[in-house]
Amino acid sequence: MTFAEEIPSVRVRAPGKINVYLEVGALQGDGYHELATAFQAVSLYEDVVATAAEGFSMTVSGTVDLDGVPTDERNLALRAAMLLAEETGYEGGVHLDVYKQVPVAGGMGGGSADAAAALLACDALWDTRLTGQELHRLAARLGADVPFALKGGTAVGTGRGDVLNPALARGRFDWVLVTSDEGVSTPKVYGELDAHRERHKVDIGPVVQRPSVDPEVLHALRAGDAAMLAAALRNDLQVATLRLRPDLAAVLEHGEAAGALAGIVSGSGPTLAFLCGSAEHALELLTDLETAGFPALHVHGPVPGARVVG
Ligand code: C5P
């Protein structure tokens, strides 16, 4: 090969997400819970570069703690590439370079963003040209949050969270994230929620059979009104995450006392998301939290889903 014949590669960027509303219904026979959620994609990204190769391999780097991130077929990005090859009959392989900025096991869908980016990058690299619908179907097989990482923006998710409907959102929402050194396991958080509901059966009554997103949330998103959204934020997993990570309660209180409109656990956590009224307000809160010793990041949403950037 001469220098002129560079090995083909494609770079895709996919966003992390915050669930601004997450209502968890009953546990289904397949081990998943029925959900109603409102996702917002935020400006914290994963980059995946797919380069033509014979077999399937990957490397991981990034700004976050990479402890415990596998680089074999246990990694969702590599599984995404293999699934696409299998489904399309593509006989070659790929090498994936994943650059992570979304906290690992942080409740922001970082692994799902990697999988969505890998699907799109391989589809472009291999010229397999799946339709949006076909990509969505493969994404849903990889994990409940993968379809949203493909779509981005703001969307309502039902079913396992993988049945998506776009939601209208105006303007921009500013968030301050507080990250944790250690992640939590999503299945463990759902298991803790089931145990909590079992213990408190009498007090909380039957678990809602058909969860749905509160219209106030959709109204606030449509209006681009952060104060209205702050009043309507809800995450049913929060009680379970706080039980596994009681240290987070003080951080939530600190952020709210320091002026956040509201604070919430992001997805299954342990990342915390504080909603702010403006970018200036977010910078003030960020400084306050960092001074208090909490590692914080300022992001905004909504942002687009997975897209080819080079
Ligand atoms: O689909 P994903 O691999 O992201 O889900 C991880 C785990 O989270 C599932 O195995 C399940 O334990 C839990 N989960 C759930 N109900 C959902 C989504 C996830 O119980 N709707």
Residues whose N, C-alpha, C, O or C-beta is under 5 A from the ligand:
A	BS01	C5P	G31 Y32 H33 L35 L142 G143 A144 D145 G159 R160 G161 T186 P187 Y190
